[in-house]
Amino acid sequence: MEFEPHPQATAALDEFKKLNDVLENALKQKGTGSFSARDQTETVEVVINGDMVVTQLHIEDGLLRLGAETVQDRINEALIMAQADATASIDAMAGATFEAMAGMINSMQKIIGE
């Protein structure tokens, strides 16, 4: 005797697989994202990843002669701008992920309700 899965169970499992794919994709995008910004004078560039960790820092030659406080201010300025870009991108990705998940959950509710 061969077992035939229930059509609703099969459809619900398909939706769960899609949901899993959406979540995995969102995590992958966040983990591989890279965001860079420069200060207004374009003497400092900061690169951060999706986890807001600095991965690169470039300081133009000669800038250190202006003093530690000036360099610190310019690094912070570039870092704040990179963080703002990353936050906006991550927020947009989270919104898209939420919308996709809501659609799949709605679909699952319809399947189960049949």
VMD Tcl script that builds the backbone (N, CA, C; Angstrom):
set m [mol new atoms 342]
animate dup $m
set s [atomselect $m all]
$s set {name element resname resid chain x y z} {
  {N N MET 1 A 0.828 -1.164 0.000}
  {CA C MET 1 A 0.000 0.000 0.000}
  {C C MET 1 A 0.892 1.255 0.000}
  {N N GLU 2 A 0.616 2.136 -0.921}
  {CA C GLU 2 A 1.411 3.360 -1.056}
  {C C GLU 2 A 0.693 4.506 -0.356}
  {N N PHE 3 A 1.456 5.259 0.373}
  {CA C PHE 3 A 0.912 6.379 1.147}
  {C C PHE 3 A 0.864 7.645 0.279}
  {N N GLU 4 A -0.288 8.272 0.215}
  {CA C GLU 4 A -0.464 9.533 -0.517}
  {C C GLU 4 A -0.589 10.661 0.503}
  {N N PRO 5 A 0.310 11.634 0.459}
  {CA C PRO 5 A 0.193 12.735 1.409}
  {C C PRO 5 A -1.061 13.571 1.127}
  {N N HIS 6 A -1.577 14.116 2.184}
  {CA C HIS 6 A -2.772 14.952 2.064}
  {C C HIS 6 A -2.406 16.211 1.278}
  {N N PRO 7 A -3.236 16.649 0.332}
  {CA C PRO 7 A -2.917 17.828 -0.491}
  {C C PRO 7 A -2.708 19.100 0.323}
  {N N GLN 8 A -3.483 19.260 1.389}
  {CA C GLN 8 A -3.308 20.455 2.233}
  {C C GLN 8 A -1.951 20.418 2.931}
  {N N ALA 9 A -1.563 19.240 3.416}
  {CA C ALA 9 A -0.272 19.113 4.095}
  {C C ALA 9 A 0.868 19.401 3.119}
  {N N THR 10 A 0.759 18.892 1.909}
  {CA C THR 10 A 1.782 19.133 0.889}
  {C C THR 10 A 1.875 20.622 0.565}
  {N N ALA 11 A 0.726 21.266 0.391}
  {CA C ALA 11 A 0.716 22.704 0.075}
  {C C ALA 11 A 1.274 23.522 1.235}
  {N N ALA 12 A 0.920 23.149 2.477}
  {CA C ALA 12 A 1.435 23.870 3.649}
  {C C ALA 12 A 2.946 23.701 3.756}
  {N N LEU 13 A 3.443 22.493 3.527}
  {CA C LEU 13 A 4.895 22.258 3.558}
  {C C LEU 13 A 5.617 23.066 2.487}
  {N N ASP 14 A 5.016 23.194 1.331}
  {CA C ASP 14 A 5.605 24.010 0.263}
  {C C ASP 14 A 5.724 25.467 0.716}
  {N N GLU 15 A 4.686 25.968 1.387}
  {CA C GLU 15 A 4.720 27.343 1.884}
  {C C GLU 15 A 5.791 27.507 2.963}
  {N N PHE 16 A 5.946 26.504 3.837}
  {CA C PHE 16 A 6.992 26.556 4.856}
  {C C PHE 16 A 8.376 26.580 4.218}
  {N N LYS 17 A 8.554 25.836 3.140}
  {CA C LYS 17 A 9.843 25.843 2.434}
  {C C LYS 17 A 10.116 27.234 1.853}
  {N N LYS 18 A 9.091 27.855 1.280}
  {CA C LYS 18 A 9.247 29.213 0.742}
  {C C LYS 18 A 9.593 30.192 1.862}
  {N N LEU 19 A 8.919 30.043 2.992}
  {CA C LEU 19 A 9.173 30.907 4.141}
  {C C LEU 19 A 10.616 30.759 4.612}
  {N N ASN 20 A 11.085 29.534 4.683}
  {CA C ASN 20 A 12.464 29.267 5.068}
  {C C ASN 20 A 13.441 29.901 4.082}
  {N N ASP 21 A 13.159 29.795 2.796}
  {CA C ASP 21 A 14.024 30.393 1.769}
  {C C ASP 21 A 14.090 31.912 1.917}
  {N N VAL 22 A 12.953 32.536 2.197}
  {CA C VAL 22 A 12.920 33.995 2.374}
  {C C VAL 22 A 13.781 34.399 3.568}
  {N N LEU 23 A 13.651 33.681 4.683}
  {CA C LEU 23 A 14.433 34.011 5.878}
  {C C LEU 23 A 15.928 33.781 5.651}
  {N N GLU 24 A 16.283 32.680 5.008}
  {CA C GLU 24 A 17.691 32.417 4.716}
  {C C GLU 24 A 18.276 33.490 3.799}
  {N N ASN 25 A 17.512 33.904 2.810}
  {CA C ASN 25 A 17.968 34.937 1.890}
  {C C ASN 25 A 18.183 36.262 2.619}
  {N N ALA 26 A 17.275 36.601 3.521}
  {CA C ALA 26 A 17.410 37.847 4.287}
  {C C ALA 26 A 18.667 37.824 5.154}
  {N N LEU 27 A 18.924 36.701 5.805}
  {CA C LEU 27 A 20.128 36.584 6.625}
  {C C LEU 27 A 21.397 36.658 5.782}
  {N N LYS 28 A 21.352 36.036 4.630}
  {CA C LYS 28 A 22.513 36.061 3.735}
  {C C LYS 28 A 22.790 37.477 3.250}
  {N N GLN 29 A 21.731 38.193 2.842}
  {CA C GLN 29 A 21.905 39.564 2.365}
  {C C GLN 29 A 22.463 40.460 3.462}
  {N N LYS 30 A 21.976 40.303 4.668}
  {CA C LYS 30 A 22.466 41.126 5.775}
  {C C LYS 30 A 23.934 40.835 6.040}
  {N N GLY 31 A 24.275 39.547 6.021}
  {CA C GLY 31 A 25.644 39.145 6.323}
  {C C GLY 31 A 26.658 39.528 5.265}
  {N N THR 32 A 26.218 39.681 4.025}
  {CA C THR 32 A 27.167 39.984 2.953}
  {C C THR 32 A 27.126 41.448 2.526}
  {N N GLY 33 A 26.258 42.223 3.146}
  {CA C GLY 33 A 26.158 43.633 2.783}
  {C C GLY 33 A 27.420 44.404 3.149}
  {N N SER 34 A 27.733 45.417 2.361}
  {CA C SER 34 A 28.885 46.269 2.598}
  {C C SER 34 A 28.469 47.713 2.321}
  {N N PHE 35 A 28.773 48.597 3.256}
  {CA C PHE 35 A 28.340 49.976 3.149}
  {C C PHE 35 A 29.527 50.889 3.430}
  {N N SER 36 A 29.770 51.812 2.499}
  {CA C SER 36 A 30.904 52.720 2.674}
  {C C SER 36 A 30.433 54.160 2.637}
  {N N ALA 37 A 31.191 55.004 3.312}
  {CA C ALA 37 A 30.889 56.431 3.315}
  {C C ALA 37 A 32.182 57.198 3.581}
  {N N ARG 38 A 32.174 58.450 3.113}
  {CA C ARG 38 A 33.315 59.348 3.325}
  {C C ARG 38 A 32.848 60.549 4.129}
  {N N ASP 39 A 33.796 61.164 4.797}
  {CA C ASP 39 A 33.483 62.410 5.487}
  {C C ASP 39 A 33.318 63.520 4.450}
  {N N GLN 40 A 32.882 64.695 4.884}
  {CA C GLN 40 A 32.616 65.788 3.932}
  {C C GLN 40 A 33.856 66.234 3.172}
  {N N THR 41 A 35.013 66.150 3.801}
  {CA C THR 41 A 36.248 66.564 3.125}
  {C C THR 41 A 36.823 65.459 2.250}
  {N N GLU 42 A 36.202 64.276 2.311}
  {CA C GLU 42 A 36.627 63.101 1.557}
  {C C GLU 42 A 38.074 62.702 1.848}
  {N N THR 43 A 38.442 62.834 3.111}
  {CA C THR 43 A 39.778 62.420 3.528}
  {C C THR 43 A 39.759 61.121 4.315}
  {N N VAL 44 A 38.556 60.694 4.708}
  {CA C VAL 44 A 38.403 59.446 5.465}
  {C C VAL 44 A 37.277 58.640 4.820}
  {N N GLU 45 A 37.513 57.349 4.641}
  {CA C GLU 45 A 36.473 56.451 4.152}
  {C C GLU 45 A 36.348 55.282 5.118}
  {N N VAL 46 A 35.113 54.967 5.473}
  {CA C VAL 46 A 34.816 53.853 6.368}
  {C C VAL 46 A 33.938 52.864 5.619}
  {N N VAL 47 A 34.235 51.576 5.768}
  {CA C VAL 47 A 33.411 50.516 5.196}
  {C C VAL 47 A 32.961 49.633 6.351}
  {N N ILE 48 A 31.634 49.390 6.423}
  {CA C ILE 48 A 31.091 48.501 7.451}
  {C C ILE 48 A 30.294 47.389 6.770}
  {N N ASN 49 A 30.084 46.310 7.503}
  {CA C ASN 49 A 29.264 45.216 6.960}
  {C C ASN 49 A 27.843 45.325 7.514}
  {N N GLY 50 A 26.991 44.377 7.165}
  {CA C GLY 50 A 25.602 44.398 7.586}
  {C C GLY 50 A 25.402 44.274 9.081}
  {N N ASP 51 A 26.434 43.824 9.792}
  {CA C ASP 51 A 26.377 43.736 11.245}
  {C C ASP 51 A 26.921 44.994 11.915}
  {N N MET 52 A 27.182 46.029 11.108}
  {CA C MET 52 A 27.682 47.327 11.579}
  {C C MET 52 A 29.112 47.249 12.144}
  {N N VAL 53 A 29.882 46.306 11.634}
  {CA C VAL 53 A 31.276 46.158 12.052}
  {C C VAL 53 A 32.168 46.806 11.000}
  {N N VAL 54 A 33.116 47.618 11.443}
  {CA C VAL 54 A 34.046 48.265 10.515}
  {C C VAL 54 A 34.942 47.193 9.899}
  {N N THR 55 A 34.956 47.156 8.570}
  {CA C THR 55 A 35.788 46.185 7.861}
  {C C THR 55 A 36.979 46.854 7.176}
  {N N GLN 56 A 36.854 48.156 6.907}
  {CA C GLN 56 A 37.955 48.898 6.294}
  {C C GLN 56 A 37.913 50.342 6.780}
  {N N LEU 57 A 39.085 50.926 6.863}
  {CA C LEU 57 A 39.210 52.343 7.208}
  {C C LEU 57 A 40.374 52.904 6.403}
  {N N HIS 58 A 40.089 53.949 5.640}
  {CA C HIS 58 A 41.140 54.583 4.850}
  {C C HIS 58 A 41.258 56.043 5.283}
  {N N ILE 59 A 42.473 56.438 5.644}
  {CA C ILE 59 A 42.755 57.822 6.042}
  {C C ILE 59 A 43.771 58.373 5.043}
  {N N GLU 60 A 43.425 59.501 4.419}
  {CA C GLU 60 A 44.319 60.108 3.422}
  {C C GLU 60 A 45.675 60.449 4.034}
  {N N ASP 61 A 46.699 60.335 3.215}
  {CA C ASP 61 A 48.045 60.701 3.649}
  {C C ASP 61 A 48.059 62.148 4.126}
  {N N GLY 62 A 48.737 62.391 5.211}
  {CA C GLY 62 A 48.906 63.743 5.732}
  {C C GLY 62 A 47.818 64.179 6.695}
  {N N LEU 63 A 46.708 63.478 6.751}
  {CA C LEU 63 A 45.608 63.889 7.622}
  {C C LEU 63 A 45.997 63.818 9.093}
  {N N LEU 64 A 46.821 62.876 9.444}
  {CA C LEU 64 A 47.202 62.718 10.848}
  {C C LEU 64 A 47.939 63.939 11.385}
  {N N ARG 65 A 48.505 64.744 10.500}
  {CA C ARG 65 A 49.200 65.969 10.936}
  {C C ARG 65 A 48.243 66.997 11.524}
  {N N LEU 66 A 46.943 66.847 11.222}
  {CA C LEU 66 A 45.953 67.796 11.740}
  {C C LEU 66 A 45.561 67.502 13.176}
  {N N GLY 67 A 46.013 66.392 13.715}
  {CA C GLY 67 A 45.746 66.065 15.111}
  {C C GLY 67 A 44.720 64.960 15.275}
  {N N ALA 68 A 44.814 64.310 16.428}
  {CA C ALA 68 A 43.960 63.155 16.714}
  {C C ALA 68 A 42.480 63.527 16.760}
  {N N GLU 69 A 42.162 64.683 17.313}
  {CA C GLU 69 A 40.761 65.066 17.437}
  {C C GLU 69 A 40.116 65.281 16.065}
  {N N THR 70 A 40.839 65.912 15.149}
  {CA C THR 70 A 40.322 66.131 13.805}
  {C C THR 70 A 40.103 64.805 13.088}
  {N N VAL 71 A 41.076 63.913 13.205}
  {CA C VAL 71 A 40.964 62.601 12.571}
  {C C VAL 71 A 39.791 61.833 13.182}
  {N N GLN 72 A 39.670 61.892 14.491}
  {CA C GLN 72 A 38.560 61.213 15.174}
  {C C GLN 72 A 37.215 61.742 14.691}
  {N N ASP 73 A 37.092 63.053 14.590}
  {CA C ASP 73 A 35.835 63.650 14.128}
  {C C ASP 73 A 35.486 63.196 12.710}
  {N N ARG 74 A 36.483 63.139 11.850}
  {CA C ARG 74 A 36.234 62.744 10.460}
  {C C ARG 74 A 35.899 61.263 10.348}
  {N N ILE 75 A 36.555 60.439 11.162}
  {CA C ILE 75 A 36.216 59.011 11.177}
  {C C ILE 75 A 34.780 58.835 11.652}
  {N N ASN 76 A 34.427 59.520 12.731}
  {CA C ASN 76 A 33.066 59.411 13.266}
  {C C ASN 76 A 32.026 59.897 12.261}
  {N N GLU 77 A 32.332 60.968 11.551}
  {CA C GLU 77 A 31.407 61.489 10.538}
  {C C GLU 77 A 31.159 60.453 9.443}
  {N N ALA 78 A 32.228 59.856 8.945}
  {CA C ALA 78 A 32.089 58.839 7.900}
  {C C ALA 78 A 31.374 57.599 8.444}
  {N N LEU 79 A 31.689 57.229 9.673}
  {CA C LEU 79 A 31.058 56.057 10.286}
  {C C LEU 79 A 29.558 56.263 10.463}
  {N N ILE 80 A 29.155 57.430 10.908}
  {CA C ILE 80 A 27.730 57.730 11.090}
  {C C ILE 80 A 26.990 57.653 9.752}
  {N N MET 81 A 27.610 58.159 8.706}
  {CA C MET 81 A 26.976 58.114 7.384}
  {C C MET 81 A 26.867 56.676 6.869}
  {N N ALA 82 A 27.913 55.875 7.084}
  {CA C ALA 82 A 27.875 54.472 6.657}
  {C C ALA 82 A 26.803 53.707 7.445}
  {N N GLN 83 A 26.706 53.991 8.730}
  {CA C GLN 83 A 25.690 53.330 9.554}
  {C C GLN 83 A 24.284 53.716 9.106}
  {N N ALA 84 A 24.095 54.963 8.734}
  {CA C ALA 84 A 22.778 55.406 8.258}
  {C C ALA 84 A 22.404 54.681 6.965}
  {N N ASP 85 A 23.369 54.536 6.058}
  {CA C ASP 85 A 23.114 53.796 4.813}
  {C C ASP 85 A 22.775 52.341 5.104}
  {N N ALA 86 A 23.547 51.733 5.991}
  {CA C ALA 86 A 23.316 50.329 6.340}
  {C C ALA 86 A 21.946 50.156 6.985}
  {N N THR 87 A 21.609 51.043 7.895}
  {CA C THR 87 A 20.317 50.959 8.579}
  {C C THR 87 A 19.164 51.086 7.598}
  {N N ALA 88 A 19.259 52.035 6.678}
  {CA C ALA 88 A 18.198 52.212 5.674}
  {C C ALA 88 A 18.056 50.966 4.810}
  {N N SER 89 A 19.164 50.389 4.394}
  {CA C SER 89 A 19.135 49.194 3.554}
  {C C SER 89 A 18.560 48.000 4.317}
  {N N ILE 90 A 18.997 47.826 5.544}
  {CA C ILE 90 A 18.527 46.710 6.367}
  {C C ILE 90 A 17.037 46.869 6.677}
  {N N ASP 91 A 16.603 48.101 6.955}
  {CA C ASP 91 A 15.182 48.350 7.216}
  {C C ASP 91 A 14.335 48.023 5.981}
  {N N ALA 92 A 14.821 48.406 4.808}
  {CA C ALA 92 A 14.089 48.104 3.567}
  {C C ALA 92 A 14.024 46.595 3.346}
  {N N MET 93 A 15.127 45.910 3.591}
  {CA C MET 93 A 15.157 44.459 3.435}
  {C C MET 93 A 14.206 43.803 4.440}
  {N N ALA 94 A 14.188 44.299 5.673}
  {CA C ALA 94 A 13.301 43.735 6.694}
  {C C ALA 94 A 11.839 43.945 6.298}
  {N N GLY 95 A 11.522 45.115 5.745}
  {CA C GLY 95 A 10.160 45.376 5.295}
  {C C GLY 95 A 9.745 44.428 4.184}
  {N N ALA 96 A 10.639 44.223 3.230}
  {CA C ALA 96 A 10.339 43.306 2.120}
  {C C ALA 96 A 10.193 41.872 2.628}
  {N N THR 97 A 11.046 41.498 3.565}
  {CA C THR 97 A 10.969 40.154 4.145}
  {C C THR 97 A 9.654 39.971 4.894}
  {N N PHE 98 A 9.274 40.983 5.667}
  {CA C PHE 98 A 8.014 40.913 6.410}
  {C C PHE 98 A 6.824 40.785 5.461}
  {N N GLU 99 A 6.833 41.561 4.390}
  {CA C GLU 99 A 5.737 41.485 3.414}
  {C C GLU 99 A 5.648 40.097 2.788}
  {N N ALA 100 A 6.803 39.543 2.424}
  {CA C ALA 100 A 6.820 38.207 1.821}
  {C C ALA 100 A 6.315 37.164 2.819}
  {N N MET 101 A 6.747 37.277 4.066}
  {CA C MET 101 A 6.311 36.331 5.093}
  {C C MET 101 A 4.810 36.460 5.352}
  {N N ALA 102 A 4.316 37.690 5.385}
  {CA C ALA 102 A 2.880 37.897 5.614}
  {C C ALA 102 A 2.058 37.252 4.505}
  {N N GLY 103 A 2.524 37.389 3.274}
  {CA C GLY 103 A 1.829 36.767 2.150}
  {C C GLY 103 A 1.815 35.251 2.258}
  {N N MET 104 A 2.935 34.676 2.663}
  {CA C MET 104 A 3.008 33.223 2.794}
  {C C MET 104 A 2.154 32.722 3.953}
  {N N ILE 105 A 2.148 33.452 5.047}
  {CA C ILE 105 A 1.315 33.057 6.183}
  {C C ILE 105 A -0.161 33.142 5.798}
  {N N ASN 106 A -0.524 34.178 5.075}
  {CA C ASN 106 A -1.899 34.304 4.592}
  {C C ASN 106 A -2.255 33.113 3.699}
  {N N SER 107 A -1.324 32.747 2.837}
  {CA C SER 107 A -1.540 31.603 1.949}
  {C C SER 107 A -1.700 30.310 2.760}
  {N N MET 108 A -0.881 30.145 3.796}
  {CA C MET 108 A -0.992 28.950 4.641}
  {C C MET 108 A -2.332 28.904 5.363}
  {N N GLN 109 A -2.788 30.064 5.818}
  {CA C GLN 109 A -4.085 30.105 6.498}
  {C C GLN 109 A -5.209 29.691 5.554}
  {N N LYS 110 A -5.128 30.114 4.317}
  {CA C LYS 110 A -6.138 29.730 3.319}
  {C C LYS 110 A -6.082 28.232 3.043}
  {N N ILE 111 A -4.870 27.706 2.959}
  {CA C ILE 111 A -4.696 26.268 2.699}
  {C C ILE 111 A -5.292 25.457 3.841}
  {N N ILE 112 A -4.974 25.836 5.054}
  {CA C ILE 112 A -5.431 25.090 6.232}
  {C C ILE 112 A -6.948 25.233 6.391}
  {N N GLY 113 A -7.461 26.403 6.012}
  {CA C GLY 113 A -8.897 26.651 6.141}
  {C C GLY 113 A -9.736 25.912 5.107}
  {N N GLU 114 A -9.120 25.374 4.083}
  {CA C GLU 114 A -9.869 24.684 3.013}
  {C C GLU 114 A -10.431 23.358 3.477}
}
mol reanalyze $m
mol bondsrecalc $m
mol representation Tube
mol addrep $m
